[in-house]
Amino acid sequence: MSLSKWQHLSTEAVNPASREIDTLALGEIVDVMVRDHRSVLRAVEREKAHIAKAAGMLARSLPKGGRLILVGAGTSGRLGFLEAAEMPPTFGVSPDTVQAVMAGGPSAIFRAKEGAEDDAVEGARAIGRLRPKQNDVVVGISASGITPFVRGAVERAKAARSGIVGITCDRRSGLKKVADVMITLVVGPEVISGSTRMKAGTATKIALNILTTAAMIRMGKTYGNLMVDVRASNEKLRDRARRIIVTATELDYHQADVLLAEAHWNVKAAIVMQKAELPRAKALARLRASGDSVRKALLGRR
């Protein structure tokens, strides 16, 4: 009988397609890896319904003052931090609204602290320091599905009645015992056995992108496919804001710049000002009354 608790995991199995990979030419090595990643999109596609359900949880919770808290270790933790870092500039949410917790703390983003993931008590403490509440949604990310740090964190959050989403690559993950929604990305054995930064990490990144973006769309953070809650904090983003106005209103680039200045670089307000022919104060009031949705604000035009 094996004493290994990881041996049954598909991500730890030996991939027959890459058994002799060290004997191949570089072009062949790359070809093996590219072909192996074809399973990633299939794995995500199989979980579309669960991703949509989790996005619905977020879309209901965040407008009530809830937070999205992403918890992981190693690659999973780094993906959580990446998602948390990218949400504020993309969708205008507060950094307090989307947070990440990682085994070993923020310094583990840059230097691996492998032993930190084995501490379930510290996982519970890390979440406890954030004082989880009922409107929060905690996403536990664990390719193996058995990471103690993640398990401790989600169990602590569950006790606080937070919503729990589990993201794993193992069908038998213990996360399913506490999760309200499970996203199980079965990608199979990695090209390098156990290297879950590869297919497992790629599938997890795609699932997180879709989960958070779908929730933001439902919350009115876009107008069509335009990033209207973008924070124009640098010249690249100011240029994007001008181009969004050009697309949404059919003004030219210079006119868009003038309109954005009048709107104090609030892209949503600028669109409503132009399309509903309103001054800034009334456009902002219309947006507030419409739950900050441009489309709803424009439908309210008399």
N, C-alpha and C positions, 0 to 999 in steps of 0.2 A: 504494500500500500504506500502511495506517495504521501510525503509529509507536506508537500507544497500546496498552498491554497491558491496559487496563481496558475498552476499547470492546466486547469480546465479552461482558462480564458483564451478565446480565439485570437486575441491580440498578442498572446505569448507563444502561440503555436508557430511551427516552422513552415514557412511558405514554400511549397514545392517549386513555384515559378522562379525562385531566386536562390535555390540551394547552391548553385555553382557560380553565383554572381561575381565572386572575386576572381574568376578565371576569364571573365569577359572583357572585351574592348570597351572603352568609355562610351562609345555610341550605343553599344548593346546594353550597357548598364542603365543608361538613361532610358532606353526603349523599354526595358523591363519595368522600371519605376513608373513611366507614363502609362503603360498598359495596366499596371496594377492599380493605379488610381481611378480606373473606370468604375470601380465599385463604389466610390464615394458618393457620386450623385444618385446612384440607385438606392443607397442606404438612406440618404436624406429624403428621397422621394417617397420611400415606404413610410416615413414618419410625418408626412404632411398634415394629417388630421391632428396628431398630437402637438405639432408645432403651432398649428392654428389655435388649438385649445389653450395652450400656454400663452400665446399672444393675447387672447381674449382676457385671461387673468390679469395680465399687465395693463391692458387698456382700461379695465374696470378699476384697478387698484391705484394706479398712479394719479389719476385726477382727484382721488379722495385723500391725497397727501401721502400715499404709500411710496415705498422705495423699491427699486430693483437691486438686490444684493447678490452678486455672483461669487461663488465659493469654489476654490479648487486648489490643487497642488501640482507642482511641476508645470508641464505644458498646459494643462487644464486651467491652472491658476493664472498663467500668463495670458491666456486667451480671455479670461474674465477681466483682467486689468485692461487689456487692449479695448475690449468692448466698452468698459466704463469710461475710458479716456476719450473715445471717439464720439460718444453720444452727445455731450454738451455742445461742441462746435457744429455738429451735423443737425441736431434737432432743437437746440436752444434750451435743453433741460439743465437744471442745476446739477453741479457735481455731487451735491448731497443726495440727489434723487437716484442716481445710478452709482453704486459703489462696488468695490471688489475686495475680497478677503482671500489671502493666499497663505498657505502653510509656509512658515518661515518669515512671514512679513514681506513688505515691499522690496527689501533688499534681495529677496529670492528671485525677483524678476530677472536680475542681471547675473546672479551667481547661484547655482543650484544648491539647495539645502535638503538633500534627499531624505534625511531622517525625520524632518519636520512633519512629513505627511503621515507618520505612524502615530501621531498624538491626537487621539479623539478628544481628550479633555481640553487640549489647547484649541481645537476647533470649536468646541462649545463656548470656551471663554472668548474667543475672537468674535463670534457672533454676539455673545452676551454684551460685549462692550459697545455694540451698536444699538442695544436696546430694541430688539425686533418687536414689531407690533402686528396687529391683525391685518392691516392694509398692505403690509410689505409682501413682496414676492421674493423668495430666496431660491436661487438656481444653484443646485449642487452639481458640479461638473467632475466626473470621474470616469476616465476611459475604462478602467478595470471594474468600476462599480463597487469596489470594496475599500477605497481609501479611508482609513480611520478618521483623519482630520475632517474630511468632508462629511462623513457619517455623523460625527459629533456635532458639527455645525448645524446640519439640517434637523437633527433631532432636537437641538436646543431651540431652533426657530419654530419647529412644529409645536413645541410645548407652549410657545408664545402665540400660537394660532396664526402664524404667518402662512401664506400660500407657499407650497413647495413644488418646484419643478426639478426633476432629475434628468441629467443628460449623461448617457453612458454608452459604451460599445459592447456591453455584455447583457444578454437576455436574462441572466440569473442574478442580476445586481440586487443587492440588499436595499438599494435606494427605493425600490418599488414599495417597500413596507411603510415608508413615510411620505412618499411623493403623492401629490394630487394629480400630477401629470408626469408621465415618463416618456422621454424621447430616447429611443434605443437605436443607435446607429451601428448596425452590424456590418462592418467593413471587411472582416476576415483578417487573416494573418498579415502582419506587416512584412515589407520587403526585408527589413532587418528585424528579426524577431524581437518583439517587445518594444520597438521604437515607436511609441504611440504619438510622437510629434509628427508622424507622417500621415497615413490615411486617417487614423482616428482623430488627429488634431485638425486635419483639413475638413473632415466631415463636421466636427464640432464647431469650427469657425463658421462654416456655411450655415449650420442650424442656428447659431447665435445671431448671425447677421439677419436671417429671415425672421426669427422670433422677435427681435427688438424693432426691426424696421416695420414689420407688419403692425405691431402695437402702436408705433408712432404714427403710422398712416391712419389707423383707426381713431387716434386721438386728435386728428386734424393738424398734424405737424407738416403735412405736405398739401399742396394745391395741385391736383393731378399728380404728376411725377416730379413736381418742382419742390426744391428744398427751401420752403418759404420761412422756416424758423432758423435759417442759418444766421450765425453771429458774425457779422462783418468785421472781424477783429484784425485782419491784415489785408494787404492789397489784393492778394489772390481771392480772398473771400468777398472783398468789396466788388471785385470784377465779376464774381459769380452772382452777387446780388443784382448788379446792373443787368446782366444777361437774363436773369430770372424775370426781371421787370419787363425787359424787351419782349420775352416770350409770352408773358402773361397779359400784357397790355397793348402790344404792338407799337409802343413808343420806340424812338430810336435810342441809341446808346447814350447820347448827350442828354436827351430829355429824361431818360431813366435816372441819370446821375442827379439831375436837378430835383426830380420827384423824391428820390431817396433822401436827399438832404432835407427836404421839407418834412419828410416822415421820420427824421432823426435816425435814419438807417434801419428802420423797422420795416422789413420787406412785406409782411402781411398788411400792415397799415397802409403802405404805399399802394399795394394792389387795390385795396378797398377804396382808398382815396380817389384813385384814377377811375376805376370801373363803376363806382357808385356815385362819383362826383361829390365827394364829401371832404370837408376839412379834416385835418389830422385828429382833432379831439373827438369829432363825431364818428370817424372811422374806428378809432380805438374803442369808443363806447359800443359800436355795433359789434366789434369783435368780442368784447367782453360778454355781451348779451348772447352771443352765438357760441359760447364755449371755446373761443379763440380759433374757430374754424373759418377760414377764408370763404370756402364754398357756402357754408350756412349764412355767413354775414352777407354775401352777395345775393343769396336767395331771399333775404329779408328786404331787399331793395324795393321801395314802393315806386 
